[in-house]
């Protein structure tokens, strides 16, 4: 919001702020639920913790209508191509939440069947550790995701298990939030 | 007469060894006798084992740190239960490493179908006469059999993403 002080940047920076504000309170999530973390996800979504207070209470069961991919539970090697397909089917802008340690790192599964962290396959924005995470923990992650959406940031890195660092991932379709903002700036 | 005693009486030459502990009875039988013994267990009216509860396998490679040598590397283990008489029997069949194959029991118990596919998937033991013997848990591209003791514990075969 520092650009608010300069007369030229007022409209675009305010627009970016408003866009982020609108997006962060209308999260249409796709729950990719594969394992026991799903119970905690449901608990978070139900009345007691009520994810809908944060504008994220409306799961869509088509990835094409979703903004945020919740990967909830262990991803096996057999399931990994399906997860990648679901991610690719989502429209930009999109975010990914790794829910539980299995999705973050593989958790205690260190075997032939399990993917050692979904960030080797798709870029992850928010990691919510825990086995399974408490609903408070999930809501904490959700708020952090909202802050990230407000800032207009998306993860564009994959984890490389060989170098143990992140490496940039190619964009599909060429959409970025920054590009969108630049487009609007050029028009105004 | 217990089911084990009945099997011993009928197939005395086919039994390698037996074991009984507090009513928990086991018979180790020759592989070629599996089909007739199983058929007898199912069809004899005094036994009536109508339920194949479990079918699994054991890999005895490196068993007890290599101190105990088993005659065959694998054993296929069958757990039978009779709903009528509420009695149980465990059958074990030694399976050689060079030609890991035993007869399928799909024709007798339909539940054997998926169990045998799992044993094929995890241990690479073939079941002669199985109608659809293909992997059930792992993907078709998977190389080897994951629960064999000589399968490297840290070997990964990702379908997508980096190989690690």
Interface residues (C-beta under 8 A of the other chain):
Chain A: X77 X78 X80 X81 X84 X110 X111 X112 X113 X115 X116 X120 X121 X158 X160 X161 X162
Chain B: X137 X138 X139 X146 X151 X153 X154 X155 X156 X157 X158 X159 X160 X161 X162 X164
